Amino acid sequence: MVYKERKRWVFLGLPFTFTKYIINDELITMKAGIINSKEDDCYMYKVIDVRLEQSIFERMFGLGTVVCYGGDVTDPTLRIEHIRHSKEIKDFILRASEGERLKRRTIRTEDIGGDFNIQDFQNDGD
């Protein structure tokens, strides 16, 4: 499945910007600019968590911003701003990122905090 969306003005949801988002099973691509252009990619397996943000004006005009948190070196938080179908795209990214991690057999570990001291778990000579 492939989603192609444009960043839109929040007012009336009109696509008068030069930013395009292409989202498929393996990759998120952001293309921005007309004179000075920039293209940024993020592999799906690097996406760790996804958040949907909607201001009151975005909700009024059927838009949303999807924030992807991940392990990408160039941009650890990728914002897909002011797009239509934002809830559907957020859900797609969650499913696709998990599928890509399973396909590539990558794992992600978390530091859950707490003080770990190896001496607490060693035998005292018993």
Secondary structure, 3 states (H helix, E strand, C coil): CCEEEECCCCCCCCCCCCEEEEECCCEEEEEECCCCCEEEEEEHHHEEEEEEECCHHHHHCCCEEEEEEECCCCCCEEEEEEECCHHHHHHHHHHHHHHHHHHHCCCCCCCCCCCCCHHHHCCCCC
